[in-house]
Amino acid sequence: MTHRLFLVFIAALLTACGSQPRLPELAGEAYQLPYGGPIRSMYWGALKSDPNWFVVEMQSKLFYVYGQAVKPSVQSAYLLENTIINPGEDVWDLGTGTGIQAIFAASKARHIVATDIGPDAIKSAEFNVKLHGLQDKIDVRMGDLFAPLKDGEQFDVVINNIEYPENNEDSPLWSVHQRFFEGVGKVLKLGGRILYQSGSIDNMPRIRKLVYDNGYYIVEAHLRHMVVQDKDIVFYLIQRRGA
């Protein structure tokens, strides 16, 4: 089934059942993600018609994950739980994956740029944006960090959902986060904020230093320990000092 026909097929299913999504035929058993917060997340499994696509539900919205794109996880749910977008704000969703954060932000945001470095993530995000009818509000682009942004673009909110180091002081991922904090000031509006997520309490001192050394401060930090996975999820609200 071609991508275009597949999109028409799924859209017809959703339209036919109104606000309650009806699932196409799936392979495997569904299970609920063991997240202790208020966000309900389900893994429904791969499509029988095309197993390259995997179906996830979050807060009664369906999302399709293609190929090697990262599936929405408990981290996605925690970030969504803590994300607040005010009416009319411009948002950059960095590391958009399947586009979940962007799609939920669209109910209030004026405009959203959703970026990712992975081709399968971009294919997933583009599909989900079309599926939810948000092409006029969400602009999906591929590239590394700031590369996909246009000259002069600035945002009220930057959602940073890129991969983070876990208990590894020598991880090369730290250099990516360093580059982010060094450059984000050019695209953050005056008074803007960064919604940033990281795992492990052990990372907190290094993240605080990254934030402070680049002229920002942590306004809020929230932690949830995921018992089943035996891991921490840490959410940070960050702003420029003096803003």
Phi, psi and omega in degrees: 000127181292161180301318182294314179296323178297318178298315179298319181298313181292316180300321178296321178298316182291320180295322184294333185250014175066226185280347180262109183295136175253129186276144170287178182290130186241155175258137178091175184261142177278153173208151181274138177292137183281069180255130186276359182266191185279352182277120180271125183229134180231140167261115182268337178109180182279155177285139174292325183289333179202094184294355173291343180255132179242140187252130178234142174245135175222120181051047177069011173251138178268142177227140182249130185248123183258137169054237184268008177299144181289129179289144173305144189224188176297330176296320177298318180295319182292319177297316178298319180300324185264354183278126175239122177245131178270153181304133174084006182278151172264133190232138169248118178260098184270125186078048190295335181062240179276001177090012185300309183298318180297316184294320177289325179293336186296342180293339180235330185294154175282313182208146182227132169255122182246119185235154176201156180270344186265130179300321180291326176295317179297318178299319179295312182297316179299318179298312183292324176298317177294318181301322181266007174067037186244024182300329182281346183249332184244125179254109182268129181221148179255140176158171183271124177044247188276350186304321182284350184280149179273154178304129177087353179293135177222157188224148173284327183226132171244118177264111181262109182234032179280164182299141182236155177290145176238108176055039182222099183296333185260009183298134176295346178297334179299326180293328177293316180292326176298314179298324179298308183291331177291329187251348189292337181299334181288339183245002181261124179295159175301126182084002180289171184221155178248129173256113194231140182233142178211154175261157172078126173299328182299337179282344190300315179299320181291320178294318178300319179293317176303314182296309186292318182297338182256015172090020180239173173216157180272114180282316179218152172219133181235138183235137170227130175266124179270107188295315184297316180275349185052053179215159179261151168234127181238128178249137180236136167256120189235139175225161177290139177293134180086000181283000000 
